[in-house]
Amino acid sequence: MAHRTWSVQDAKNRFSEVVEAARRKPQTVTKHGKPAVVVVAADEYERLRKLEQLKAPSFAELLLAMPQGDVEFDRLKAMPRAVEF
């Protein structure tokens, strides 16, 4: 089966078929006619995660890339997020 686009309703009604198709090729699920999510096989997801981690700088690299000396930084004008307990 080729790559397919499913509406949310079709994907819910035929979820097993979506899963089987996703094992072969990513499947797009749309909501209100626009792409909402892509269902991919677990091994493909892991491959993409590892690829992303390979490209991400390490914590040490981030620290070493920080400006050194008397450098002023602009303060962010963001409000802290609300935390619920």
PyMOL commands that set and color helices and strands:
alter all, ss='L'
color gray80, all
select helices_A, chain A and resi 8-13+15-24+42-55+59-64
alter helices_A, ss='H'
color red, helices_A
select strands_A, chain A and resi 5-7+27-31+34-39
alter strands_A, ss='S'
color yellow, strands_A
deselect
rebuild
show_as cartoon
